[in-house]
Amino acid sequence: WQEGIFEFLDKVLHNWPRGGRHVYCCMLSNPQNLSICHMIKSPSDSPFAHALRASRYVLAVPNLSVSIYTRVWCVYEAYLAYSQCKVIIVASAP
């Protein structure tokens, strides 16, 4: 996780979807310093996959440090969102 929290929050607040009421943010929800092998053993049954099934929107938040699409998990999340016909918003800076 290399994005600064201020950059992240600015983009989330600027691009929040109209009618959006809840947020699941895996970088804040999943334990980042512990083994989460049991949580992602089956990616289609991961916490993110469960949250995605209940969502209408996906807000992809790129950052200035590294492309989110160089991370295999981010690519998988985008694939799931696309295959489930979710509204995908790529956040931009305010």
N, C-alpha and C positions, 0 to 999 in steps of 0.2 A: 504494500500500500504506500504509494509515493506521492499522492496528491496532498496538497495542503488543505487543512480543514476549512480555511476561509474561502479558498477557491471552490471547494466542493459545495459549501453552503450557499455561496453567491449563485452558483449555477443551478442548484436545486430550487432555491427560492425564485429565481428569475424564470425558470422553465416549468414550474409546477403546473400540472394539467388542470384546466378548469373542471371543477367537479371532483377532483381528486381529494380523498379524505384521509387516507392512511399511507404509511410508508413502511416498507421492509428494506432494510439496508444491511446486506450481508456483512459488510466490513464492520458494522457496529453490532450485529446480531450473533455472528458466529465467533466462538473463542479464537482469537488470532494467534495466541501463543501456546495453545495446547494441541494435542493430537485430535483431529476431527475425523479420523479415518472412518469411524463408525457412522458419522453423519453423512458422509459422501460415498460410502461403499457402493451404493446404487445411485448415480447422479439423478436419475429420473425420480428418485424418492427422497432427494435431499431437501433440507429446509427451504432453499430457494425455489425448488420445483413446486413444492406445496404452496408457497406464497404466490408464485406466478399463476398457478391454476385459478386462484381466487381473485386475481387482479384484472383490471381493464387496461391499465397503462404500464409501460416500462419506460423509465427515464434512465437512459444511458448517459453517464457523466464522464466525458473524457477529461483529461488533465494535460497540463503543459509539460509534465515530466516524462511520461511514457505512454505510448498508445495502449488503450485498454484492450485492443484487439491483438496484442502480442501475448496476452494471458489466455491460456486455454480455457479457464473457467469462464471468463467473460465472453469468449466466442461461443461456448456452449449455452450460456444464458441467452445470448442473442438468437441462437438457433432455436431454442425452446420458445422464446417469445414470438419469433416469426412463424414457427410451425403451429403455434396456437392462435395465430391471427390477432395478437395483441397490438394495441396502438403503441408504436415505438417512437419515442421522442429522444433525439440526441441533443443534450443540453449544450447551450452556448453561453458565453459570458454576457453579463448585463451590459 
